[in-house]
Every structure is written in C-alpha cells, then in structure tokens.
Amino acid sequence: MNLQNEIQAYVTRRHFFGRMAAGIGAAALGSLLNPNLFSALADEPGKAAARKPHFTPKAKRVIYLFMAGGPAQMELLDYKPALEKLHNSELPDTVRMGQRITTMTSGQKSFPVVKSLFKFSQQGKSGTWISELLPHIGSIADDICVIKTINTEAINHDPAITSIQTGFQQPGRPCLGSWMSYGLGSANENLPAFIVMISSGKESDQPLYTRLWSAGFLPSEYQGVQFRGTGDPVLYLSNPPGISSARRRRMLDAMSKLNAKQHEAFGDPEIATRIAQYEMAFRMQTSVPDLVDISRESESVLEMYGPDVKKPGTFAYNCLLARRMAERGVGFIQLYHRGWDQHGNLPKRLREQTKDTDQPSAALVKDLKQRGMLDDTLVIWGGEFGRTIYSQGKIEPDNYGRDHHGRCYSIWMAGGGIKGGITYGETDDYCYNIVENPVHIHDQNATILHCLGIDHEKLTYRFQGRDFRLTDIHGEVVKGILA
C-alpha cells in the first residue's frame, strides 16, 4: 500500500471532520474550564462565578417550591364567598364557554359547583385572605404577594409541568433553572448552580421526570443536580471501600488526560463538560457533607421548620437545606413536593398536604428574613395548574374531588424584588375565569428573570439555526407586583 492509500485508509470522513473541529474545540474547552477566558460578562478574573446580568438585580438566587399535582386555589388562596349560594348548582355554560376539559370529567352529564369546606380569614396588616389550612403562611401574609390569575393552556400534568418549567409543552428545551445557570453562572465552585430535591405526600403516584431539570439543548453543565432523600445525597458521592481521597485524585487526573486527548481528537465540547463535572464531583465530596449536616442548627430554627425537619427526604428537611444552599451561593434551588392531584377525597388529602408543607414554607421565608437574605432571595410557591370549581363525581357532605384547571390558579411569591402584602389579579365568582390582570406562565417566568436582572428577550441560545429563549416569543414582566 502506497503512502497516499495509507492516508486515505486512516483518515475516515468522521475523523476528518473531527480533526477540522479541533481548533474550535480547543477554544470551547478553554471557555468551559475557564469561562472568563472569552466572556465579557465575567465579574472577577479567574473565577467561574456570576456573569453580569443585564441590569441591577433585586434577587441573587431563587428557591422554587413546586407543588406538583395542582393545588386547589379555591381551598387555599382564592376566597370565593359567593360559592355558599352557588353550591351544588350547575356550572353555567356562559361561564364554561365550551372550554376544553380533561377526559376524566368530559363524560359527566352535569358539572355541579362545590364550595370549599374550609374557612378563610384576613391575615396580616395587608388583610390578605388565606385559608385555615395555611395558618403558617397566614403569619407571613405581609411578606408575600398572592397572584390569583396565573394561567396556562395545558390541562394535563406532564405537558403543564413541562410548559411552566421550559416554556413549551413538548420536552427537549432547557428548564428555568438551566436558563438561569446559563445566564448568570455560579457563585460557588464547590456546589452546582442548580439543585433539585423531591419529597412526597402520603398519596402521590404522579411521576416526575429528570428532564424537568434538564439543560435541553444547552451544554449539559447547566442541568440541575438532584439531591436524594436517602443514602448519599448525590449518587456515588462517597468513595468505594479501599479508595482514598488521594487515590481518587490520581484517578481523576489520569482520566482528565485521557479525556483531553479525546477532546483534542474530536473537539466535542461535551467532553470538556465531562472533565469539569468530574472536578465538581470531587469538590462536592467535601462540600456536600458539610451542607447536609444540620446538627449545628439551633433548636429554635429546627422547631420553626416543624417536627419533620430532622427526617431526610421530607419537605421540611428540604426547605432547611434550601436555606443552607442559598447561604452557600447556589443560584437556583427547586423543591418538588408531590401529592396535590386530588381528583377524589380532596378534603382529607388536602389537609395532609398542607400539614406537610405549610409550616416549612413559612419557616423558610421567616428564616431568610431573619438572616437578612429575603431581600435578595426570590421564593416562589405554586403548581402547574389549579382545580375546577365543579366536582369530579358525586358531591358528598365531607368528600368531593376536583379536576385539572389551567384557566386560573393561585401562587405566591416573596422577597427578591417582589412587593409583599398584596394580592394581584381577580377571578370570577366561580373561580373559573380571569376578570382582571391575567398572568400567563410566560409572564411569570419573564418576571422571575427580571428580578434576577435578566431581560427575558435577551437571554437566548442559538440552536438548529434559531435563537431560543425561555419565554419563546411571549411574556411580559408583571410590573404591578414589583417592589
């Protein structure tokens, strides 16, 4: 075989393009391992920390308390006294207006209105109406903004959660936490910029997929890292028996050299991400045990979060960890609590859910406030949609269920540039349609980014020939709730 034939046999088409990309790949590797190398947005030389926002932010971090399943707004945050007279009456066609409903109730011959079993009272100096199921949330009424007019087109769980997290009902796009990590970087090189924790109520069979905290088409370094409730907080955090920290270090150094050779050959930026993630995992072996060690928290703080705070994996424990993560510079912390999908036996199950979540949610806000962190920490509480005013199935004296409802539902926000002690938006007497100040989920996400100093129209990423953003081509900042 002559030299020319030997070269042709060696240089495959894939190898040729891989070598052609190596120059660009080297630049990509440098930018991933040292973001300050090419970024004009970096704050401090040599620190892979926060990139500069578009304007001065009010919030430095976000803690998102996501109530997966769809909390019933008329039982919790949207007081409807007119329902006393409307109870057990048929929902008028003029209210429903032929709107799409789920297959779980589309076959019903009637849609009887069902009032809430729970009493409301005005709380705080603001006089915010809050349910008896949320006494602890009531105690922070002057710190929170209740928004009663969040709305979405999705009426089933997976597309609804995917939509509010990524701005699109179909999977594949980056989630809110990944967009924030991409836009602002990290303030702590020893912990991920985006952490997820999951807890469950007593009855919770709704799945949550890891793609909900995926980076989508963004580089994978921006995806969320899930902390577990049992065993090691992160899988494989501990070294196997017989493996010392020094030996692990030598192994990682050898792997980095091998990966660097692969990167030189093929120029794949994901190889650089892999190197960076191995290094992050090594640093987390020291930082995470300290993070999850709550033994040095005062008894007064532990009591504030409630009796479950010492049980790893509970919502109370996760709320306390969220505060500790916020103190250490984690930028986006998302707590999912499952079990809010109450198609039947709603009164009993709602009592259980609020018992699990009410005190820790309020304690988190109080804890941040007493540490001087609430002003620059944005706390969000809410789900993917609400519940219908009509009953799913038969109404019994102490038992009924409600179907999914995306036309209007309630959330609350606190701190980080949000005006406390106000209620925003209004729904009709049937809690079915919005009559004043609608807030679409794109508006909600635009407002979250605004509090972080990010213009949602400018935070874009080019993929497959198009510039993408979290809010797609929609979204307006809700100026009426800004401090």
C-alpha positions as CSV (number, residue, x, y, z in Angstrom):
1,M,0.0,0.0,0.0
2,N,1.5,3.3,-1.0
3,L,1.6,6.4,1.3
4,Q,-1.5,8.0,-0.3
5,N,-3.6,4.9,0.1
6,E,-2.5,4.5,3.7
7,I,-3.5,8.1,4.5
8,Q,-6.9,7.6,2.8
9,A,-7.4,4.4,4.8
10,Y,-6.6,6.2,8.0
11,V,-8.5,9.5,7.6
12,T,-12.1,8.5,7.7
13,R,-14.9,11.0,7.0
14,R,-15.7,11.2,10.7
15,H,-12.1,11.6,11.7
16,F,-11.6,14.3,9.1
17,F,-14.4,16.4,10.4
18,G,-13.4,15.7,14.0
19,R,-9.9,17.0,13.2
20,M,-11.3,20.0,11.4
21,A,-13.3,20.9,14.6
22,A,-10.3,20.5,16.9
23,G,-9.3,24.1,16.7
24,I,-12.8,25.3,17.6
25,G,-13.0,22.6,20.2
26,A,-9.8,23.8,21.9
27,A,-11.4,27.2,22.3
28,A,-14.6,25.6,23.6
29,L,-12.5,23.6,26.1
30,G,-10.8,26.7,27.3
31,S,-14.0,28.6,27.7
32,L,-15.7,25.8,29.6
33,L,-12.8,25.2,32.0
34,N,-12.3,29.0,32.4
35,P,-15.4,30.9,31.4
36,N,-13.6,34.2,31.9
37,L,-11.3,33.4,29.0
38,F,-13.7,34.6,26.3
39,S,-16.6,36.0,28.3
40,A,-17.0,39.8,28.6
41,L,-19.7,39.0,31.3
42,A,-17.4,37.7,34.0
43,D,-17.1,39.6,37.3
44,E,-13.8,38.6,38.6
45,P,-10.7,37.2,36.8
46,G,-10.0,33.6,37.5
47,K,-13.5,32.9,39.0
48,A,-16.1,30.9,37.1
49,A,-18.6,32.8,39.1
50,A,-21.5,35.0,38.3
51,R,-21.7,36.6,34.9
52,K,-23.0,40.1,34.9
53,P,-26.8,40.5,34.5
54,H,-28.4,42.8,32.0
55,F,-29.3,45.3,34.8
56,T,-29.1,45.6,38.5
57,P,-30.9,42.6,40.0
58,K,-33.0,42.6,43.1
59,A,-32.6,38.8,43.6
60,K,-29.4,36.8,43.7
61,R,-31.0,33.4,43.9
62,V,-34.3,31.6,43.6
63,I,-36.0,29.0,45.8
64,Y,-38.9,27.5,43.9
65,L,-41.3,25.4,46.0
66,F,-43.2,23.5,43.3
67,M,-46.4,21.8,44.4
68,A,-46.7,19.1,41.8
69,G,-50.2,18.0,41.0
70,G,-52.2,21.2,41.1
71,P,-53.2,22.7,44.5
72,A,-56.9,23.7,44.7
73,Q,-56.8,27.5,44.6
74,M,-60.4,28.0,46.0
75,E,-59.5,26.0,49.1
76,L,-56.2,27.8,49.7
77,L,-55.6,31.3,48.3
78,D,-58.6,32.4,46.3
79,Y,-61.5,33.2,48.6
80,K,-65.0,32.9,47.0
81,P,-67.8,33.7,49.4
82,A,-70.4,33.6,46.6
83,L,-69.9,29.8,46.5
84,E,-72.0,29.5,49.6
85,K,-75.1,30.3,47.5
86,L,-73.9,28.6,44.3
87,H,-73.1,25.3,46.0
88,N,-74.5,22.2,44.1
89,S,-75.8,24.4,41.3
90,E,-74.9,23.6,37.7
91,L,-71.9,25.5,36.3
92,P,-73.5,27.8,33.6
93,D,-72.5,27.4,30.0
94,T,-71.8,31.1,29.9
95,V,-69.0,30.6,32.4
96,R,-67.5,27.5,31.0
97,M,-67.9,28.8,27.4
98,G,-67.1,25.4,25.8
99,Q,-63.6,25.4,27.2
100,R,-61.6,22.2,26.8
101,I,-61.6,19.9,29.8
102,T,-59.8,16.6,30.6
103,T,-61.1,13.1,29.7
104,M,-61.7,12.4,33.4
105,T,-64.7,14.7,33.5
106,S,-65.6,15.2,29.9
107,G,-68.1,12.4,30.1
108,Q,-70.0,13.9,33.0
109,K,-73.6,14.8,32.3
110,S,-73.5,17.6,34.8
111,F,-70.9,19.9,36.4
112,P,-72.1,20.7,39.9
113,V,-70.4,23.6,41.7
114,V,-68.9,22.6,45.0
115,K,-67.9,25.1,47.7
116,S,-64.8,24.8,49.8
117,L,-65.2,23.2,53.2
118,F,-62.6,25.4,54.7
119,K,-62.9,28.8,56.2
120,F,-60.9,31.9,55.1
121,S,-59.8,34.9,57.2
122,Q,-57.9,38.1,56.6
123,Q,-54.2,37.9,57.7
124,G,-51.6,40.5,58.5
125,K,-51.8,44.2,58.2
126,S,-52.5,43.7,54.5
127,G,-55.7,41.8,55.2
128,T,-54.8,39.0,52.7
129,W,-57.5,36.3,52.6
130,I,-55.9,33.0,53.4
131,S,-57.4,29.6,54.2
132,E,-57.4,28.0,57.6
133,L,-55.4,25.2,56.0
134,L,-52.4,27.6,55.8
135,P,-52.1,29.2,59.2
136,H,-48.3,29.5,59.0
137,I,-48.5,31.1,55.5
138,G,-51.0,33.4,57.1
139,S,-48.4,34.5,59.5
140,I,-46.2,35.8,56.6
141,A,-49.1,37.4,54.8
142,D,-47.3,40.8,54.8
143,D,-44.2,39.3,53.2
144,I,-45.9,37.5,50.3
145,C,-47.6,38.5,47.1
146,V,-50.6,36.3,46.2
147,I,-51.2,36.1,42.4
148,K,-54.7,34.7,41.7
149,T,-54.6,34.8,37.9
150,I,-51.8,32.5,36.7
151,N,-52.9,30.7,33.6
152,T,-51.8,28.0,31.2
153,E,-53.1,26.3,28.1
154,A,-52.1,22.8,29.3
155,I,-54.6,20.7,31.2
156,N,-52.7,17.5,31.9
157,H,-49.8,17.1,34.3
158,D,-46.8,16.3,32.1
159,P,-47.3,19.0,29.4
160,A,-48.3,21.5,32.1
161,I,-45.2,21.0,34.3
162,T,-43.0,20.8,31.2
163,S,-44.6,24.1,29.9
164,I,-44.1,26.1,33.1
165,Q,-40.6,24.7,33.5
166,T,-39.4,25.1,29.9
167,G,-41.8,27.5,28.2
168,F,-43.1,24.7,25.9
169,Q,-45.4,21.7,26.4
170,Q,-43.2,19.3,24.5
171,P,-40.0,18.1,26.1
172,G,-36.5,18.9,24.8
173,R,-36.0,22.6,25.9
174,P,-33.9,23.9,28.8
175,C,-35.7,24.5,32.1
176,L,-35.9,27.7,34.1
177,G,-33.0,26.7,36.4
178,S,-30.8,25.8,33.5
179,W,-31.6,29.1,31.7
180,M,-30.6,31.0,35.0
181,S,-27.4,29.0,35.3
182,Y,-26.5,29.7,31.7
183,G,-27.3,33.4,32.1
184,L,-25.7,34.0,35.5
185,G,-23.2,31.3,36.1
186,S,-22.4,30.1,39.6
187,A,-21.3,31.8,42.8
188,N,-19.8,28.7,44.4
189,E,-17.3,26.5,42.5
190,N,-17.8,23.7,45.1
191,L,-21.6,23.2,44.6
192,P,-23.8,23.0,41.5
193,A,-25.5,26.3,40.4
194,F,-28.8,24.4,40.2
195,I,-30.0,21.8,42.7
196,V,-33.3,19.8,42.8
197,M,-34.9,18.0,45.7
198,I,-38.1,15.9,45.7
199,S,-40.5,15.0,48.6
200,S,-43.9,13.3,48.5
201,G,-47.2,13.5,50.4
202,K,-48.9,10.4,51.7
203,E,-50.7,9.7,48.5
204,S,-48.6,10.6,45.5
205,D,-48.4,8.5,42.4
206,Q,-47.6,11.2,39.8
207,P,-44.2,10.7,38.2
208,L,-41.6,13.5,37.9
209,Y,-39.1,13.0,35.1
210,T,-35.5,14.1,35.3
211,R,-35.9,16.0,32.0
212,L,-37.8,18.6,34.1
213,W,-34.4,19.8,35.3
214,S,-32.6,19.1,32.1
215,A,-30.5,21.6,30.2
216,G,-32.2,20.6,27.0
217,F,-30.0,21.8,24.1
218,L,-27.8,24.0,26.4
219,P,-24.5,22.5,27.4
220,S,-25.1,19.8,30.0
221,E,-23.1,21.6,32.7
222,Y,-26.2,23.8,33.2
223,Q,-28.6,20.9,34.1
224,G,-29.9,20.5,37.6
225,V,-28.3,18.1,40.1
226,Q,-30.8,16.0,42.1
227,F,-30.1,15.5,45.8
228,R,-31.6,12.3,47.1
229,G,-33.6,11.9,50.4
230,T,-31.9,8.6,51.4
231,G,-28.3,7.4,51.3
232,D,-25.7,9.7,49.8
233,P,-27.3,13.0,48.8
234,V,-25.7,12.5,45.4
235,L,-25.1,9.1,43.8
236,Y,-21.5,7.8,44.2
237,L,-20.5,10.8,46.3
238,S,-18.6,8.6,48.7
239,N,-15.5,6.7,47.7
240,P,-15.8,2.9,47.5
241,P,-14.2,0.9,50.3
242,G,-10.5,1.0,50.0
243,I,-10.3,4.1,47.8
244,S,-8.7,7.0,49.5
245,S,-9.2,10.7,48.5
246,A,-5.6,10.8,47.2
247,R,-6.2,7.8,45.1
248,R,-9.4,9.3,43.7
249,R,-7.4,12.4,42.9
250,R,-4.8,10.5,40.9
251,M,-7.6,8.6,39.1
252,L,-9.3,11.8,38.1
253,D,-6.0,13.3,36.9
254,A,-5.4,10.3,34.7
255,M,-9.0,10.4,33.3
256,S,-8.6,14.2,32.6
257,K,-5.6,13.5,30.5
258,L,-7.4,10.8,28.6
259,N,-10.5,13.0,28.1
260,A,-8.2,15.8,27.0
261,K,-6.8,13.6,24.2
262,Q,-10.3,12.7,23.1
263,H,-11.2,16.3,23.0
264,E,-8.1,17.2,21.0
265,A,-9.1,14.5,18.5
266,F,-12.8,15.1,18.1
267,G,-13.4,18.6,19.5
268,D,-16.7,17.6,21.2
269,P,-17.5,20.3,23.9
270,E,-19.4,17.7,25.9
271,I,-16.0,16.1,26.6
272,A,-14.9,19.3,28.2
273,T,-18.1,19.4,30.2
274,R,-17.4,15.8,31.4
275,I,-13.9,16.9,32.7
276,A,-15.5,19.9,34.5
277,Q,-18.2,17.7,36.0
278,Y,-15.6,15.2,37.3
279,E,-13.8,18.0,39.0
280,M,-17.1,19.4,40.5
281,A,-17.9,15.9,41.8
282,F,-14.5,15.7,43.6
283,R,-15.0,19.1,45.2
284,M,-18.6,18.1,46.3
285,Q,-17.2,15.2,48.3
286,T,-16.1,17.8,50.8
287,S,-18.7,20.5,50.3
288,V,-21.9,18.3,50.4
289,P,-21.4,16.5,53.7
290,D,-21.0,19.9,55.4
291,L,-24.0,21.2,53.5
292,V,-26.3,18.4,54.7
293,D,-25.1,18.4,58.3
294,I,-27.8,20.2,60.2
295,S,-26.6,19.2,63.6
296,R,-25.2,22.7,64.3
297,E,-28.6,24.4,63.5
298,S,-30.1,25.9,66.7
299,E,-33.1,24.2,68.3
300,S,-35.2,27.3,67.7
301,V,-34.5,27.1,63.9
302,L,-35.3,23.4,63.8
303,E,-38.6,24.0,65.7
304,M,-39.5,26.7,63.3
305,Y,-39.4,24.2,60.4
306,G,-41.6,21.7,62.2
307,P,-41.3,18.1,63.5
308,D,-40.2,16.5,60.2
309,V,-37.2,18.7,59.7
310,K,-34.7,16.1,61.0
311,K,-36.0,13.4,58.6
312,P,-34.1,13.4,55.4
313,G,-36.3,13.5,52.3
314,T,-39.2,15.3,53.9
315,F,-40.3,18.7,52.6
316,A,-39.4,20.3,55.9
317,Y,-35.8,18.9,55.7
318,N,-35.5,20.0,52.1
319,C,-36.7,23.6,53.0
320,L,-33.9,23.8,55.6
321,L,-31.4,22.5,53.1
322,A,-32.6,25.1,50.6
323,R,-31.8,27.9,53.0
324,R,-28.3,26.3,53.7
325,M,-27.7,26.1,49.9
326,A,-28.8,29.7,49.4
327,E,-26.3,30.7,52.1
328,R,-23.5,28.9,50.1
329,G,-24.2,30.6,46.8
330,V,-26.4,28.0,45.0
331,G,-28.3,30.1,42.5
332,F,-31.4,28.1,41.7
333,I,-32.9,25.6,44.2
334,Q,-36.1,23.7,43.3
335,L,-38.1,21.7,45.7
336,Y,-40.8,19.4,44.2
337,H,-43.5,18.1,46.6
338,R,-45.8,15.6,45.0
339,G,-49.4,14.6,46.0
340,W,-51.6,17.6,45.1
341,D,-53.6,15.7,42.4
342,Q,-56.8,15.4,44.3
343,H,-59.5,14.0,41.9
344,G,-61.2,12.4,44.9
345,N,-61.2,12.6,48.7
346,L,-59.9,16.1,48.4
347,P,-60.7,17.5,51.9
348,K,-58.7,14.7,53.6
349,R,-55.8,14.7,51.2
350,L,-55.6,18.5,51.2
351,R,-55.3,18.6,55.0
352,E,-52.4,16.1,54.7
353,Q,-50.6,18.0,52.0
354,T,-50.9,21.4,53.8
355,K,-49.8,19.8,57.1
356,D,-46.6,18.7,55.3
357,T,-45.9,22.0,53.5
358,D,-47.5,24.9,55.3
359,Q,-45.1,25.3,58.3
360,P,-41.8,24.6,56.4
361,S,-42.8,27.0,53.6
362,A,-43.4,29.8,56.0
363,A,-40.4,28.9,58.1
364,L,-38.2,29.3,55.0
365,V,-39.4,32.8,54.4
366,K,-39.0,33.7,58.1
367,D,-35.6,32.1,58.3
368,L,-34.3,34.0,55.2
369,K,-35.8,37.2,56.6
370,Q,-34.2,37.0,60.0
371,R,-30.8,36.3,58.3
372,G,-31.2,39.4,56.1
373,M,-31.4,37.2,52.9
374,L,-35.1,37.6,51.9
375,D,-34.5,40.9,50.1
376,D,-32.2,39.2,47.6
377,T,-33.8,35.7,47.6
378,L,-36.9,35.1,45.4
379,V,-39.2,32.4,46.9
380,I,-42.0,31.0,44.7
381,W,-44.8,28.7,45.8
382,G,-47.1,27.1,43.3
383,G,-48.0,24.2,41.0
384,E,-48.6,23.5,37.3
385,F,-52.3,24.4,37.3
386,G,-55.3,24.6,39.7
387,R,-58.5,22.7,40.2
388,T,-62.0,23.0,38.8
389,I,-64.9,24.6,40.7
390,Y,-67.1,21.7,39.7
391,S,-66.9,18.4,41.4
392,Q,-65.4,15.3,39.7
393,G,-68.0,12.7,40.5
394,K,-70.6,12.9,43.2
395,I,-70.6,15.6,46.0
396,E,-70.8,14.1,49.5
397,P,-71.0,16.0,52.7
398,D,-67.3,15.7,53.6
399,N,-65.9,14.3,50.3
400,Y,-65.5,15.5,46.8
401,G,-62.8,15.8,44.1
402,R,-61.8,18.4,41.6
403,D,-60.3,18.0,38.1
404,H,-57.4,20.0,36.5
405,H,-58.0,23.7,35.7
406,G,-55.5,25.9,33.9
407,R,-57.7,28.9,33.2
408,C,-56.8,30.5,36.5
409,Y,-55.0,29.4,39.6
410,S,-53.0,30.9,42.5
411,I,-49.4,31.1,43.6
412,W,-47.5,33.2,46.0
413,M,-44.1,34.9,45.7
414,A,-41.9,36.6,48.3
415,G,-38.6,38.6,48.6
416,G,-36.2,39.2,45.8
417,G,-37.8,42.3,44.3
418,I,-41.5,41.3,44.8
419,K,-43.9,43.6,46.7
420,G,-45.1,41.9,49.9
421,G,-48.6,42.2,51.4
422,I,-50.5,42.4,48.2
423,T,-53.0,40.3,46.2
424,Y,-52.8,40.6,42.4
425,G,-55.5,39.8,39.9
426,E,-59.1,38.7,40.3
427,T,-61.2,35.8,39.1
428,D,-64.9,35.5,38.7
429,D,-67.3,34.2,41.4
430,Y,-66.9,30.7,40.1
431,C,-63.1,30.9,40.3
432,Y,-63.2,29.7,36.7
433,N,-62.2,32.7,34.5
434,I,-60.0,35.7,35.0
435,V,-61.6,39.1,35.2
436,E,-58.6,41.3,36.0
437,N,-54.8,41.3,35.5
438,P,-54.1,37.9,33.9
439,V,-50.6,36.5,34.4
440,H,-49.6,33.8,31.9
441,I,-46.9,31.4,32.8
442,H,-44.6,33.2,30.3
443,D,-45.3,36.4,32.2
444,Q,-44.4,34.6,35.4
445,N,-41.1,33.4,34.0
446,A,-40.3,36.8,32.5
447,T,-40.9,38.3,35.9
448,I,-38.7,35.8,37.7
449,L,-35.8,36.5,35.2
450,H,-36.4,40.3,35.6
451,C,-35.9,40.0,39.4
452,L,-32.6,38.3,38.7
453,G,-31.5,41.2,36.4
454,I,-32.1,39.3,33.2
455,D,-34.1,40.7,30.2
456,H,-36.0,37.6,29.1
457,E,-35.9,38.7,25.5
458,K,-32.1,39.0,25.5
459,L,-31.3,35.7,27.2
460,T,-31.1,33.5,24.1
461,Y,-29.3,30.4,22.8
462,R,-28.9,29.6,19.1
463,F,-29.8,26.0,18.3
464,Q,-30.5,24.4,14.9
465,G,-30.4,27.8,13.2
466,R,-32.8,29.6,15.5
467,D,-32.5,31.7,18.7
468,F,-34.4,30.2,21.5
469,R,-35.4,31.7,24.9
470,L,-37.3,30.5,27.9
471,T,-40.4,32.6,27.1
472,D,-40.3,31.7,23.4
473,I,-41.9,34.7,21.6
474,H,-44.1,35.7,24.5
475,G,-44.0,37.1,28.1
476,E,-44.4,40.5,29.7
477,V,-42.9,41.4,33.1
478,V,-45.7,41.9,35.7
479,K,-44.7,45.3,36.9
480,G,-47.7,45.5,39.3
481,I,-46.0,43.0,41.7
482,L,-42.5,44.5,41.7
483,A,-41.2,46.3,44.8
